[in-house]
């Protein structure tokens, strides 16, 4: 078993899909469709799921909806350790409560953004992660400085890991150079690919997991790509990566939720609409996503 493979004692490794949430036309959650989607992803080789992330539109969910999404994912996965809920919230106490809910549901780990209601300093960030780690589940940090305005730099990540507050980082900055500095400063901290369009670069740099967006639409091909990239089989990985990259780069765009849901709809999965303030794709972006998805299907990706 390789270091890039999911295991019950390191359930944040492998391909953990940040799941899109199927909505009905009235914008209510279709929990049955979501459960079927979780089973579909795991049945096609993905290791687990990450509900209640940005792709799952967690900011628009009620507390009851958010808790039910986690319970639905655990039941559908058949093994709660394969579920890593996002527990981001405006306050550390609220994030801690969501981590406790995840633990009660039987999840294996949680994904946590830094404080993002203001530009938090290092002391505030470390206190935030310590508070949530106190719930008892392994915490994966999520570094997305573009959106949160709080940068989990390699130095800060090493400090958080040294505190015992985090076991891994979902690295979304897009700066692949950080992989090597993180490995130098915190060699036991697991690096997870956080943006689909730097998958190959971070896999070659030693990432041991992928918190992924586009497997929502093309799970089997994304599993093949991830495994080849981690094995440094460039003959297999590079053509797949080039073929899928027009879609993978949508994961780093502002309208990534709409793009991935549109691709799901096109391939015959249930994506559905998004809740406001997100609005449907239109114009050149919609045409680009539609064309790239149809080309991926024609190439045999699934």
CORRA-V217607 format. One record per pair of residues at least 6 apart in sequence whose ideal C-beta (glycine too) atoms are under 6 Angstrom apart, sorted by sequence separation. I is the first residue (numbers start at 1). J is the second residue. D is the distance in Angstrom with one decimal. If there is no record, write none. Layout:
i: {I:I}
j: {J:J}
d: {D:D}
//
This chain:
i: {24:52:74:77:89:133:145:160:193:250:265:6:132:215:264:6:22:87:102:214:228:229:5:74:115:143:182:193:228:250:73:261:22:38:87:99:114:141:22:87:157:179:225:115:52:193:70:225:191:210:258:52:85:192:193:194:196:257:51:190:196:51:192:262:112:174:257:51:85:168:170:172:176:87:171:172:179:258:17:49:83:154:168:170:84:85:86:87:88:141:161:176:80:143:176:179:203:80:81:84:90:110:112:139:154:158:203:262:266:58:109:140:141:142:143:144:145:154:158:161:17:109:110:111:113:138:143:200:19:119:120:140:143:259:263:15:74:109:111:129:154:15:16:17:18:19:74:103:116:133:14:52:53:99:103:214:16:48:49:50:51:52:67:71:103:114:122:214:18:20:21:38:70:96:100:113:130:21:29:92:96:99:114:129:18:19:35:39:95:34:38:99:213:38:92:96:6:31:35:170:200:216:247:217:246:213:217:216:217:197:196:197:196:197:195:243:195:50:16:11:8:221:221:220:218:11:12:11:12:12:55:50:46:46:44:44:41:45:18:13:14:15:16:17:18:13:20:12:15:17:55:4:3:15:60:57:4:33:20:20:22:27:23:22:23}
j: {30:58:80:83:95:139:151:166:199:256:271:13:139:222:271:14:30:95:110:222:236:237:14:83:124:152:191:202:237:259:83:271:33:49:98:110:125:152:34:99:169:191:237:128:66:207:85:240:207:226:274:69:102:209:210:211:213:274:69:208:214:70:211:281:132:195:278:73:107:190:192:194:198:110:194:195:202:281:41:73:107:178:192:194:109:110:111:112:113:166:186:201:106:169:202:205:229:107:108:111:117:137:139:166:181:185:230:289:293:86:137:168:169:170:171:172:173:182:186:189:46:138:139:140:142:167:172:229:49:149:150:170:173:289:293:46:105:140:142:160:185:47:48:49:50:51:106:135:148:165:47:85:86:132:136:247:50:82:83:84:85:86:101:105:137:148:156:248:53:55:56:73:105:131:135:148:165:57:65:128:132:135:150:165:55:56:72:76:132:72:76:137:251:77:131:135:47:72:76:211:241:260:292:263:292:260:264:264:267:248:248:249:251:252:251:299:252:111:84:81:81:301:302:302:301:108:109:109:140:168:213:211:215:219:219:220:219:223:211:208:209:210:211:212:213:209:216:209:212:215:257:208:208:226:275:275:230:270:260:261:270:275:272:272:273}
d: {5.3:4.2:4.3:5.5:4.5:5.0:3.9:4.7:5.3:5.6:4.4:5.2:5.8:4.1:3.4:3.3:4.6:4.9:5.2:6.0:3.9:4.4:5.5:5.2:5.8:3.9:5.9:4.5:3.8:4.0:4.8:3.3:4.0:5.4:3.9:5.0:5.0:5.7:5.4:4.8:5.5:5.7:6.0:5.0:5.7:4.8:4.9:4.4:4.7:5.5:5.7:5.9:4.7:4.1:4.1:5.8:5.2:5.5:4.9:5.1:5.2:5.8:5.5:5.7:5.4:5.9:6.0:4.6:5.8:3.6:4.8:3.6:5.6:4.7:4.7:5.0:5.8:4.6:5.1:5.4:4.6:5.7:5.4:4.0:4.7:5.7:4.8:5.5:4.2:4.6:4.5:4.3:3.0:5.8:5.8:3.7:3.7:5.2:3.2:5.5:5.2:5.2:5.4:5.0:4.1:3.9:5.1:5.3:4.6:5.7:5.7:4.6:4.6:4.6:5.5:4.4:5.8:4.8:4.1:4.4:5.1:4.3:5.8:4.9:4.8:4.4:5.8:5.0:4.9:5.3:5.3:5.9:5.8:4.8:4.4:4.8:5.1:5.9:5.5:5.3:5.2:5.1:4.7:5.2:4.5:5.4:5.5:5.7:3.9:4.4:3.4:4.9:4.1:5.1:5.6:5.6:5.1:3.4:5.8:4.8:5.3:4.3:5.8:5.6:5.1:5.9:6.0:5.7:4.5:5.5:4.7:5.4:5.1:5.3:4.8:5.8:5.1:5.6:5.9:4.7:5.2:3.6:4.3:3.9:4.4:5.7:5.3:5.3:5.0:5.6:3.8:5.8:4.1:5.7:4.5:5.7:3.5:5.1:3.9:4.8:4.8:5.3:5.0:4.0:4.0:5.5:4.9:5.6:5.2:4.5:3.9:4.0:3.8:5.5:5.8:5.7:5.1:5.8:5.5:4.5:5.4:4.1:6.0:4.9:4.9:3.4:4.8:5.5:5.1:5.0:5.8:5.7:5.6:5.4:3.9:4.7:5.3:3.9:5.6:5.1:5.6:5.2:5.2:5.3:5.6:4.3:5.0:5.9:5.6:4.8:5.7:4.9:5.1:5.5:4.1:5.7:4.1:4.5:5.6:5.4:4.3:5.4:4.4:5.0:5.4}
//
